Amino acid sequence: MTIADTTHVPSRPVTALGAQAPARVRDLRLDFFRGLAMFIILFAHTPGNLLSLWIPARWGFSDATEIFVFCSGMASAIAFGGAFARVGWFLGTARVLFRVWQVYWAHVGLFFATLAMTVYLTDLDITGQNYWGQLNLWPVFVESDKWENSNILLSFMTLRYVPNYFDVLPMYMIVLLLMPLVMALAQVDKRLVAAFVIGIWLLAQDALLQALGLGAWHLEFPAEPWSDRGWFFNPFGWQLIFFTGFAFMRGWLPKPPVTPLLFGLAAFIVIANIPLSNIGVRELELGWAADWRKANAALFDKTDFAILRYVHFLSLAYICWVLAGDQGKNLLARGTGAAARLREGLLTVILKVGQQSLAVFVFSMFTARVLGFVMDVIGRGVFITLAVNLVGCALLVAVAYGAGWFKSQPWRQKRATS
């Protein structure tokens, strides 16, 4: 979830944090791919959505979450990493804390808005379904000896109760809070950053630690005061891909060379992964693949962000990076005719959605449940499903343009005088 703002800055100041800070330049690839991720996230979170059977997650180990977090790291390197370079560590940390504050209230608002909406839809009793129950929100309404002393609302507000549907933003907050430490380490030696990020990731790998007899060292946050369930997205694991994107955008990691050998290797990894994917098991009916997935689930575990997810995503990202061209120039290839105009229009829309990802993400998570309810009422035929998804996409676009308009603060613009 990329939730950082990126803007153009003409100069490259020299500061106490080090030499020249990298220029903050809008990269079309960043906005384009996080824009695509926003649409995929809507499809994936709409209950009973036919399109969710064909999203990227079904073709490989990684999915839109990796796109979201990786691009968040890249955008944060521009917006927040740049703040450290311009104004120093203390004010840079204050900038990060302010963003965490914003994301926290977006998380709270999303939860209570979704809670109220699912209660309302349940009380309508049109479909006979319990919509807040589908999100496993029983502790909010149902008395139980299990959680009666947990003070559910206080636990939620302090991130000790993190329901699965509402777990991305808390993960992002914790990762952001690691940024000041990473920037402090970078002042000393970039190798310390690599050691810290990789070390924390290793301590998040529960299966690996259990195999080594070090299970007590596993880093995670409890998702419920009354159980040992951890956050579905373990921030100590997911920070690896965040800071990978961060390091690339800050220039700490060099751009990978564009060579036929490297491109071929990345393509091989992506294609070879298909038989082991959900598509391989579901559509190709590969029994051996299903057996392999059961036996090696820890290698692509989503909660702790296991190694095969990382390898698959980097391979896919490299292919997309090469195809998009430097600064996304291939995305801007001009053409003629109706098809070219349609392509340019779609590109413009996707970029706008990518630029307003926090507002779009929060709205999409809320809207996905509404779209699921609509299909419960009118059906899930192919035509209806496509139409409902199209309406959902149009709403995301509307929110993106609306958020952009508000951010431009048009009320501050002086009227032209004749």
KELUMDREN-940280 format. One record per residue: x negated, y, z negated of N, C-alpha, C in turn. Coordinates in steps of 0.1 Angstrom, whole numbers, plus 5000, padded with zeros to 4 digits. Layout:
REM KELUMDREN-940280
XYZXYZXYZ...
This chain:
REM KELUMDREN-940280
499249895000500050005000499250115000499250175011498350285011499150405006498650454996499350554989498550684987497450694996496650814995496950905006496751035004496951125015495651155022495651165035494451195043494651315051493651405051493751525058492451555065492451655074491251685081490451795073489151775072488351875065487151895074486852025078485852055088484452035083484252065071482852065066482551935059481151915057480751795049479851845038480351875026479651935016478551845010477451905004476451834997476751854982476851754974477251764960476351684951476651704938475751634928475951484929476951434935477151284935476151214945475551294953474651224963474551324974474051274985473851354997475151395003475151415016476251465023477451375022478651425019479851345018480351325032480851195035481451165048482551265051482651305064483751385068485051315067486151385062487451325061488151345074488151245082488751255096489851155097491051195102492151105103491750995114491850875110491550755119492950695122493250695135494550645140494750505136493650425135493850285132494350265118493950355109494450345095495950375094496450475100497850505100498650405108498050355119498750265128499050135121497950075115498149945109498949945095498750055088499550055076501050095079501250155091502650175095503250045099502549965106503049825110503349745097502449765087502649685075503949725068504349855069505549895062506749825068506749815082507849745088507849595084506749535084506649395081507049365066506749455057507149445043508649455042509249535050510749545050511349405054510849355065511349225070511149115060509949115053509649005044510449015031510949135027511649145015513149145016513649135029515049125031515548985030516348955020516748815017517448755029517048625032517648555043517448615057516348685058516048755071515348655081515948635092515448545102514048595107513748725107512448775112511348735102511748715090510648685080510048545083510648465091510048335095508948355105508748475110507748495121506748605118506748655106505848765103504448715102503448795102502048745102501648645091502348665080502048565069502348425072503248405082503548265086502448205095501548285100500648245110499248225104499048265092497748255086497748275071496548275065496548285050496848425046496348525053496648665048497948715054498348825049499648885054499649035053500849095053500949245053500349305040500349225029499849275016498349315018497649225025496149255027496049385035496849395046496749525054497049645045498049625037498449735028497349775018496749675011495749705001494449755008494049685019492849725026492949875031494049905037494250045042494350145030494850095019494850175007493450215003492550115003491150145000490550245009490850235022490250325032490850465030492150475028492750605026492250665013492050585003491650634990490150684990489350624999488050675001488050815007488950845015489050975021489651075011490751045005491451134996490851144982490551034976490051034962488551034962487950944970486450934970485851074974486551134984486051274988486151374977487151354968487251454957486051434947485651314945484451294937483251364943483151354956481951414963482051564963483251624963483351774964483351834951483951784940484051854928483451774916482851664918482151594907483051484901482351404892483051284887484251324878484051424869485151444860486451484867486351584876487551624883488051524893487051444899487451334907488251234900487851204887488651114879490051174876490051304873491351364871492251354883491751364895492551344907493051204908492251104904492750974905493850944894493651004882494650984872495951054875495951164882497151224887497851144897497151074905497750984915498350864908497650814898498250694891499550744884499550864879500750914873501950914883501650964895502650964905503150824909502250734910502550594914503350534903503050564890503750504879505250544880505450664882506850714882507650664895506850644905507450574917507850434914507050364906507350234902508550224893508650314883509750324874511050354881510950454890512150494898512650384907511750314913512150194922512850094914512350064902512949954893514349994889514550114884515850144879516850174890516350224902517250244913517750104918516750014919517149874924518049804914517749824902518549754891519949804892520149944893521449994893522249954906521549944917522149904929522549754929521749674924522049524923523249504913523249574903524349564893525649604900525649714908526849764915527249664925526349614933526749514943527249384937526749344925527249224919528649254913528849374908530149404902531249424913530849454925531849464936532449324939531749224936532249084937532849054951532149104961532549074975532048934979530848904976530148784980530148674970530448714957530348614946528948584942527948664946526548644942526148744932525148694924524548784913523248844918523248964922522149024929520949054920521349094907520249124898519648994893520548884893519948754889519048704900519248734912518348694923516948744921516848864915515548924912515048884898515648784892515248734879515148844868516148924868516249034859517148994847517248874844518048824833517648884819516348904816516048964803516649104801516949174811517549304809518949304804519649194807521149184804521549074795520748964795521148844788520348824775521048804764520348774751519748634751518648624746517948494745516948494734516748384727515748374717514348394722514248364735512948374741512348524741513248614744512748754746513548854737514248804727515048894719514249004711512948974708512149064701511149144710511349134723510449194732510649334736511849394733512249524737511949544751512849494760512649484774512249614781513049714778512749844785511449904781511049894768509749944764508649854770508849724771507849644777507749674792508849704798508749744812507949874814508249974806507650104807506150104804505750004796504349994793503649884801504249834811503749734821503349604814504049574803503949444797505049344803506049404809507049324816507049374830506549284839506449324853507149214861508349234865509149134873508449124887508549004893507748974905508049074916509249114918509649204929508949344928508549374916508149514913506649504908505849424915504449404910503349464919503749524931502649574939502149704934503049794930502549924925501749914912502149834902501249814891499849764894499749674904498449624908497649744914498349824922497649944928497150044917497950064907497550154897496250104890496249984886495049924880493749934888493949904901492849914910492350064911493250154912492850294912492150334900492550284888491850314876490350254875490050164884488750114885487850204893488450294901487650384910486650474903486950534892485950624885484750534881484950414876483850334873482950294885483650264896482950234908482150354913482750474912482050594917480850624908480950594895479850614886478750514889479050394891478050294895477350334908478150384918477550424931476550534929476650624919475650724916474350664913474350544907473150484902472550394914473350304919472850214930474150154936474250154949475350094956475349944953474249884950474249734947474949704935474949804925475749784913477249774916477649854926479049844930479449704935478549654944478849524949478849414938477949424929477849324918479049334909479549454907480749474898481949424905482149464918483349424925483449274927482349214931482349064933482448994920481749044909481848984896483248984890483949094891485349104887486149004895485949004908486748914916486548764912485348724909485048594905485748554891485748654882486448634870487948634871488448664883489948654885490348524891489348444895489648314902489848204892491148184888491448094877491047954881491247904893490947774897489447744896488647844900487147824900486747824885487247914877486847914863487247784856488447734859488847614853487947494857487547494869486647384874485247394867484847514864483547534857483647524842484947504837485147494822485047634816485347744824485347874819486647944819487747864818489047924819489348034810488748034798488948144789488548284794487648284804487148404809488048464820489148404823489948444834490548584831490348684840490948814839492248824845493248864838494648884843495448964832496549014837497449084827498748994826499248984814500548914812501748984818502548914824503748974831504948974822504948894811506048884801505448874787505948944777505448924764505848794758506848724763507248594758506748474765505848494775505248374782503848404786503148304792501848324796501748354811502948384817502948414832502148544834501248544844500548664847501148744858500648864861501148944872500948864885501948874894501848794906500648844914500448974914499249024921498249064911497248984909496249004899495349114904495349234898494549344903493049314903492549234894491149204893490649114905491649044911491348974924491449064936492549134936492949224948492049344949491349384939490449494940489349474950489049344953487949314963488249364976489449344981489849384995490049544995490549594984490649744983489349804984488349764976487049824976486249794989486649684996486049655009486349765018487649795019488149915028487550045023487450065010486950185004485450205009484650095008483250095011483050125026483850065034483750095049483950235052485050295046485350435049484350535042483750495031482750585025481450575032481250475040479950455047478950365039479450305028478650225020478350085027479250045035479049925043479049975058478049925065477949965079479049905088479349975099480349915108479849785114480649685115480149555121479849575136478849515141478549535155479649465164479849525175480749465185480049385195480049255192479349155201480349045205480148985216480948865220480848755210479748735204479548625195480448645182480348765177481048795164482548795167482948855179484348855183484848715184484048625191484448485193484648415180483748435170483748375157485048415150485348545150486548595144487848535150487848525163488948465170489148325167488048255166488048105163488648085149488248175139488748155126490248185125490748285132492148315133492948205139492448155151493248055158493147925151492047885146491847755138492747755126493147875121493947885109495347845112495847865124497247845127497747705123497047595127497547465123497747455108496947525100497047515085498047615079498647695088499547795083500947735082501847825077503247785076503847745090503447815100503847775114503447635117502147605114501647465116502447365110502847385097503647285090505047285094505647405096507047415099507447385114506747445123507047435137506347325144505047305141504247205147504347065140504947075128505246955120503946865118502946935114501646865112501646815097501846695096501846635082500546645075499446625082498146645076497846785071498446885078498247025074499047045061500246985060500947005047500246945036499646825038498846755028497646845024496946905034495746985031496147105023497247165026497747285019498047255004498647145002498947104988497647074980496647014987495446974980494447094978494647194986493647304986494347444984495447444977496247564975495447674968494547634960493747734952492847814961492447764973491547834982492247944989493647944990494348054996495448114987495148094974496148144964496248304965497548344965497848484967497648564954498048504943497948584930496548634927495548544928494148584925493348624937494048634949493348674961492148584964492448454967491448354969490648374982489548304983488548334994489048325008489848225011490348205025491248315029491948375021492748495024491748605029490748625021489748725024489048705038488648585040487948545053488848565064490148515063491048525074491448675077491648755066491948895069490848965076489548945071488449015077488248975092488548855095488448805109489548875117490748875112491848945119491649095120491149155110490849295110489749335120488749255121487649275130488249275145489049175148489649165161490449295164491349335155492149445157491349575158490249585150489349695150488649715164488249605169487549605182488549645193489749585193490749605203491249755203491349805191491849945190490850045195489550015194488550105199488150205188487050275190486550375181487550475178487850495165488850595160490250565167490450445172491750415177491950465191490950495198491050555211491850475221491750345220492550255229494050265226494450305214495850325211496350435219495550535223495950655229495850645244495650525249495450515264496750565271496550655280497650715287498150635299499450645302500050575313501150665319501750605329502850675335504150585335505250655337506450575338507150565324508350505325509150485313508450405302507750295307507150205297506050285289505350365296504250445290504850545280505950605283506650705274507150625262507750505264508250435253507050395244505950345250504850315242504250425233504250545239503750665232504750705221506050685224507050715214506950625202506750495205506550395194505350425186504250455193502950485186503150605176503850705181504050825173504850795160505850715162506750675151505950585141505150495146504450405137503350485129502750575136501750665129502450745118503550805121504250875111504650795098505150675101505450585090504150555082503050525088501850505081501350615073501550735078501150855070501950885058503150835057503950855045504350725038503250645036503450505031504050485017503750575008504350564994505850574995506250685001507750705002508450595010507750555021508350455029508450315022507350285015507250155007508350144997508450254988509450254978510850234984511150314994512450315001512750175007511650115013511849985020512149875010511549874998511849774988513249784983513749904981515149924978516049884989515749935001516649905012516749765016515649685014515649545018516749465011517049504998518049434991519449474996519549595000520849645006521149575019520049555027520249485040520549345038520049285028520349145025521849135021522349225013523749225009524649245022524249335030525049355043525149225051524049155052524149025060524848925052524848925039525748835031527248855035527548985038528949015040529348985055528449035064528849025079528248905086527348835080526748715086525348735090524748625094523348625098523048565111523948585121523748545134522548625140522048575151520848635156521048785160522148815167522448955171522649035158523448995148523649075136522349095129521448985128520249005121519349105128519249105141518449195148518949345146520249355147520849485145520649545131520749455121520549505107519049545105518149465111516749495110516449625117517049645128516849775136517349895128518449875122518949985113517950015102517449905096516449925085515249995090514749965102513550025107513850175110515050205115515350345118515450425105515950365094515950435081514550455076513650365078512250385073511650505081511950515094511450625102511950755097513250755094513950875089513250925076513050825067512350865055510950915057510250855066508850905069508851045074509751075083509851215088510351315078511251265070511751345059510751375049509951275045508851295035507851395041507451375054506551465060507051605060508351625063508851765063508751825049509151755038509051805025507551835021506651745025505251775022504651895029505251925040504752045047505252175040506152165031506652275023507052395032508052375040508452475050508952605043509352595031509852705024508752815020507552765022506352855019505952935032506452885043506052955056506753085057506053185061506553315063507353325076508453385076509253405088508553505097508553475110508053565120508853695120508153805120508853935121508753995135509854045139509854105152509254245153
